[in-house]
Amino acid sequence: MVQHDIIILGAGLGGLLCGVILAKEGYNVGIIEQNRQIGGCLQSFSFGKKLFDSCIHYIGSVSEGKNQYKIFKYAEILDQLDLMPYERDCYDAILTGDDPIMYPLAQGYDNYVAQLAKYFPHQREALENYVALIRDVLQKFPLYMLKNGDPTEKLDVLNWTLKEVIDDLFSDEKLKEIVVGNSILYAGNSDTTPFYIHALVCSSYIEGAYKVRGSSARIAKALWKSLQKYGGTIYRNEKVTFIREREDASIEVQTHTGKHYIGGKCISNIHPKQTLSLLESNKIKKAFRQRIEEAPNSVSILMVNIVLRPRTIPHRKYNIYWNEGNAMEVLQRLDPESPDHYAIYFTEDNRAPGFAETISLLSYMDVKELAPYSHTFNNTGVPVVRNHEYEAYKNKIAQLLIDKVAVRFPEIKEACLKFKVATPLTFRDYMGTDDGSVYGIIADARSPLSSQISVQTKVPNLFLTGQNINVHGVLGVSITAVSTCAHILGLDYLLSKLNQEDA
Ligand SMILES: Cc1cc2nc3c(=O)[nH]c(=O)nc-3n(C[C@H](O)[C@H](O)[C@H](O)COP(=O)(O)OP(=O)(O)OC[C@H]3O[C@@H](n4cnc5c(N)ncnc54)[C@H](O)[C@@H]3O)c2cc1C
């Protein structure tokens, strides 16, 4: 029986960050992770002797003094990340249909307005109102400012749909498409996506978009190092199979190897649906279990990772998003055999600066497309070739995506040496979710409170963290980790530590 003050289930960003914050405050922390590689979505993999991010291609709000900067600084990892800034005048380039213009989304609120106003001078005032509204909405989420505040303030804005707000602000139909052109970042859907999700995600990049040199796995490795410095431990290759509350209110966890772990407190970084299915307790109300069971997850992704012929494709310090029409309508007609949207992420060749070494293409994909293969399982712990039919299908849809990209960027197809495909089943098996959902439980402006899940459960010493609780993404998960730890350490105390200049 292994005992800790705090046990954390899952070594994704949420679990690791909670682990470091609490270990730094003197708690004896143990993290239990099912995979050999820690990090969840922060994992990287190597293919064709090149390193690829399995999920995260860029992060926001890590400019000096911003919220993510402060959190990473407190976790003592900032100097290990080797952050590379994206282009100030364009961190995301938006393309629509066959319009040859690449519309820039720029860093800095005034610069954001200035760059787009070059193409839409008649909408300058609307652009100013748009960034002002984003900033106003941020104020309603005080924790995002690392401030204590009234949590009910945000109730005013939870039910605003992104589409309604954009329609109210802008009259130019093209500009409406541009400002939501990167909505694959939050699985934007015109019927359901709340404006605040768009505001929280996009503002983080407007406030400073960066790439982690090498791969985002550096974030996980650096957090592990900090955890070790403060005496914490990660138990890998241990899949949690059972959670229960003991008579003394401590939490006991069993793993698939039969080991038992006890924590005075326990934080689950596993999807709440799975956490509840593993939890034996009559303290969780049936209605809550049902709400979580029925909460819809976001869609999944097809990712094509390409090794490029050296010195052929210029490296871009921005990402490219293309949509045939309005990005917010894409989810309503997904067809992997006829892609109508994609994102392109570039990685620089260290041996040939100025050129890209690899490219990753992303496009939504519904896990249901892979129903014939859903019984097969593959991860580094249990690597298998699923079957030849699956391999042929995924290579076919990957090739169709590459062909679609080649319509605008023929040089990418010409420079493609080899490619490796990740499907919703890959994400399901490597991230440990039921359905390979990219961002977990998705917010819906029509039922705003259904995606607002408290970090505290009715089991007094069991807490939740991670992307399913509130907002996804590196910043969203980091803010939720702060919220989870605040329940143990006290919010004012933790905020004072995070805001301390010399933290
Ligand atoms: C394709 C893709 C691209 C993305 N791109 C970006 C981006 O560019 N920028 C950005 O900011 N965000 C991006 N995101 C979102 C971001 O990656 C996630 O929101 C965030 O990393 C989630 O962290 P987490 O800790 O909540 O969950 P996870 O990373 O999923 O971690 C959960 C951990 O729990 C472990 N686990 C699960 N079940 C068990 C069990 N039973 N026992 C033990 N361990 C278990 C898992 O193995 C995993 O390590 C992207 C996501 C995806 C999928």
The ligand as an SDF file (V2000), in Angstrom:
LIG
                    3D

 53 58  0  0  0  0  0  0  0  0999 V2000
   -5.2080   17.4000  -31.4340 C   0  0  0  0  0  0  0  0  0  0  0  0
   -5.1840   18.4210  -30.3250 C   0  0  0  0  0  0  0  0  0  0  0  0
   -4.5600   19.6350  -30.5310 C   0  0  0  0  0  0  0  0  0  0  0  0
   -4.5290   20.5790  -29.5100 C   0  0  0  0  0  0  0  0  0  0  0  0
   -3.8410   21.7450  -29.7150 N   0  0  0  0  0  0  0  0  0  0  0  0
   -3.7200   22.6230  -28.7050 C   0  0  0  0  0  0  0  0  0  0  0  0
   -2.8800   23.7810  -28.8640 C   0  0  0  0  0  0  0  0  0  0  0  0
   -2.2350   23.9820  -29.9100 O   0  0  0  0  0  0  0  0  0  0  0  0
   -2.8040   24.6480  -27.7990 N   0  0  0  0  0  0  0  0  0  0  0  0
   -3.4800   24.4370  -26.6190 C   0  0  0  0  0  0  0  0  0  0  0  0
   -3.3710   25.2640  -25.6980 O   0  0  0  0  0  0  0  0  0  0  0  0
   -4.2620   23.3390  -26.4390 N   0  0  0  0  0  0  0  0  0  0  0  0
   -4.3800   22.4350  -27.4540 C   0  0  0  0  0  0  0  0  0  0  0  0
   -5.1270   21.3090  -27.2680 N   0  0  0  0  0  0  0  0  0  0  0  0
   -5.8710   21.1370  -26.0000 C   0  0  0  0  0  0  0  0  0  0  0  0
   -4.9480   20.7040  -24.8700 C   0  0  0  0  0  0  0  0  0  0  0  0
   -4.0200   19.7950  -25.3630 O   0  0  0  0  0  0  0  0  0  0  0  0
   -5.7460   20.0430  -23.7500 C   0  0  0  0  0  0  0  0  0  0  0  0
   -6.8500   20.8480  -23.3910 O   0  0  0  0  0  0  0  0  0  0  0  0
   -4.9300   19.7940  -22.4860 C   0  0  0  0  0  0  0  0  0  0  0  0
   -3.6140   19.3960  -22.7680 O   0  0  0  0  0  0  0  0  0  0  0  0
   -5.6410   18.7160  -21.6620 C   0  0  0  0  0  0  0  0  0  0  0  0
   -4.9290   18.4460  -20.4870 O   0  0  0  0  0  0  0  0  0  0  0  0
   -5.5740   17.5560  -19.3460 P   0  0  0  0  0  0  0  0  0  0  0  0
   -4.5730   17.4480  -18.2640 O   0  0  0  0  0  0  0  0  0  0  0  0
   -6.9150   18.0490  -19.0030 O   0  0  0  0  0  0  0  0  0  0  0  0
   -5.8620   16.1310  -20.0320 O   0  0  0  0  0  0  0  0  0  0  0  0
   -4.9500   15.0400  -20.6940 P   0  0  0  0  0  0  0  0  0  0  0  0
   -3.7890   15.6520  -21.3830 O   0  0  0  0  0  0  0  0  0  0  0  0
   -5.8700   14.2040  -21.5200 O   0  0  0  0  0  0  0  0  0  0  0  0
   -4.3920   14.1730  -19.4730 O   0  0  0  0  0  0  0  0  0  0  0  0
   -5.1290   13.1760  -18.8310 C   0  0  0  0  0  0  0  0  0  0  0  0
   -4.1310   12.1400  -18.3490 C   0  0  0  0  0  0  0  0  0  0  0  0
   -4.8490   11.1570  -17.6000 O   0  0  0  0  0  0  0  0  0  0  0  0
   -4.3390    9.8810  -17.9570 C   0  0  0  0  0  0  0  0  0  0  0  0
   -5.3720    8.8840  -17.6500 N   0  0  0  0  0  0  0  0  0  0  0  0
   -6.5960    8.7560  -18.2250 C   0  0  0  0  0  0  0  0  0  0  0  0
   -7.2520    7.7130  -17.6780 N   0  0  0  0  0  0  0  0  0  0  0  0
   -6.4280    7.1710  -16.7300 C   0  0  0  0  0  0  0  0  0  0  0  0
   -6.5360    6.0910  -15.8240 C   0  0  0  0  0  0  0  0  0  0  0  0
   -7.6450    5.3280  -15.7550 N   0  0  0  0  0  0  0  0  0  0  0  0
   -5.5000    5.8250  -14.9980 N   0  0  0  0  0  0  0  0  0  0  0  0
   -4.3680    6.5910  -15.0270 C   0  0  0  0  0  0  0  0  0  0  0  0
   -4.2060    7.6250  -15.8850 N   0  0  0  0  0  0  0  0  0  0  0  0
   -5.2230    7.9170  -16.7170 C   0  0  0  0  0  0  0  0  0  0  0  0
   -4.0590   10.0060  -19.4360 C   0  0  0  0  0  0  0  0  0  0  0  0
   -3.1910    8.9940  -19.9000 O   0  0  0  0  0  0  0  0  0  0  0  0
   -3.4480   11.4050  -19.4990 C   0  0  0  0  0  0  0  0  0  0  0  0
   -2.0740   11.3690  -19.2830 O   0  0  0  0  0  0  0  0  0  0  0  0
   -5.1540   20.3290  -28.2630 C   0  0  0  0  0  0  0  0  0  0  0  0
   -5.7730   19.0870  -28.0390 C   0  0  0  0  0  0  0  0  0  0  0  0
   -5.7700   18.1430  -29.0460 C   0  0  0  0  0  0  0  0  0  0  0  0
   -6.3700   16.7910  -28.7690 C   0  0  0  0  0  0  0  0  0  0  0  0
  1  2  1  0
  2  3  1  0
  2 52  2  0
  3  4  2  0
  4  5  1  0
  4 50  1  0
  5  6  2  0
  6  7  1  0
  6 13  1  0
  7  8  2  0
  7  9  1  0
  9 10  1  0
 10 11  2  0
 10 12  1  0
 12 13  2  0
 13 14  1  0
 14 15  1  0
 14 50  1  0
 15 16  1  0
 16 17  1  0
 16 18  1  0
 18 19  1  0
 18 20  1  0
 20 21  1  0
 20 22  1  0
 22 23  1  0
 23 24  1  0
 24 25  2  0
 24 26  1  0
 24 27  1  0
 27 28  1  0
 28 29  2  0
 28 30  1  0
 28 31  1  0
 31 32  1  0
 32 33  1  0
 33 34  1  0
 33 48  1  0
 34 35  1  0
 35 36  1  0
 35 46  1  0
 36 37  1  0
 36 45  1  0
 37 38  2  0
 38 39  1  0
 39 40  1  0
 39 45  2  0
 40 41  1  0
 40 42  2  0
 42 43  1  0
 43 44  2  0
 44 45  1  0
 46 47  1  0
 46 48  1  0
 48 49  1  0
 50 51  2  0
 51 52  1  0
 52 53  1  0
M  END
$$$$
